[in-house]
Amino acid sequence: MDRHTLRAALSAAGVPDGYYRIEGVHEPVPTPPDFLFLRRAGDGAWETGAYERGVYEVVARDPGEGAACERLLRLLT
């Protein structure tokens, strides 16, 4: 699974757009006050976490995009 497939799966599952942010694919505007996220780290790994009260908290790091996408899908469905 890649980020675009993840976005389609979350949409099909009825997950509201403001619940998540997927770097480069789904970045809601205006930025919600809290949401789960998927982003690429500086070292090429993928981070999954939560944004709350202006702070990003990484809860998991995966070496590949596919594993990170699966993780976010599980968290949101």
Beta strands, then each sheet from edge to edge (+ up, - down):
strand 1: 20-22
strand 2: 34-40
strand 3: 46-52
strand 4: 55-62
sheet 1: 1+ 2+ 3- 4+
end
